[in-house]
Amino acid sequence: MITKRRLLSLLAATPAALALDRASAQTTRAVPRASAPPPLAWPTQPLKVLVGFPPGSTPDLAARAIADALAKGIGQPVVVENRPGASGNIAADLVAKSRDNHTIGVMINGNLTVAKLLNPALGFDPAKDFAPLSLIGTAPLLLTVNGSAPGRTPAELLLWARNLDDKANYGTPGNGTVGHLGMELIKSKTGIKAVHVPFSGNPQVINAMLAGQIHLALLPPGLALPHVKSGKLKAIGLTSPGRSSLVTDQPTLREAEVTGADLEIWTAAAAPATMPAPVVARLSAALVEAIRAPESRQRLLTVGWQAVGTAPEGLANRMRADTAQLSGIILMRGIKADS
């Protein structure tokens, strides 16, 4: 409805003014409403998965166990590439600095938790430079002692180790490894005073135990159990909170009344922190589906991992919890990684 005042103004207007008024109205109507940005096109090329350990290592086997299912989930090939060195930190650094949105890493506890605390010179910070994707698998470690140790029960073997006082020693695959940090955690809870002896790997640790050169070690169950069953080593207990589906016949340290020493080794997938959030969300969902697929679960179990599969928040929570647990031991004992 046109008011009297508006009618009088229209009659008084010049043709040029009327034309300008009509043009302004058309321009106003022609301005489009803001629309949502188009969905991100991803992936546009194969996904590269960097592993910081050699072929045949447990993180490498975990990555390859889920690669086929992940490739189906994202519709692109998944290429596992080994970049071993510095306990996995060389590959982790490459992942942190990648900017192609098609590179992720399969890493272990240390790379995603206390790596910077163990070696301040590292070029990446686990807490800042990674976008957590999913926890892939977990596994306990088995506290073992030399087969010549007197005693049969976990309590008797722990008493023997305590009574050795500072004459006891233990072997690990190197400074700052989970085996090293875990043994120091166990020492703080049991009163054992064993001295650390680093080796180049767990096979070398086992050989030294079999030769009677060291007294204790935290070992992957798959490596230790054949020697436990033969009687050459003795097992005290697993570091997991409960019994493990990987080694159902072994008790836990909790059952030996060692509390506060729960610790698992784990492997997980992470992306650069710069990866766009929509890509992280899609990739995480595809990873969880791939990890939990029946074929993948069986493959992971075969190579020594209990399949998990978590949202990014689940892995982030695990990273924070392990960092809090292990940082105290690192600072208290003054532990540094091998250079």
Summary of the structure (lengths in Angstrom):
residues: 339
radius of gyration: 29.0
end to end distance: 84.2
largest distance: 113.8
contacts: 1122
relative contact order: 0.17
helix: 47%
strand: 18%
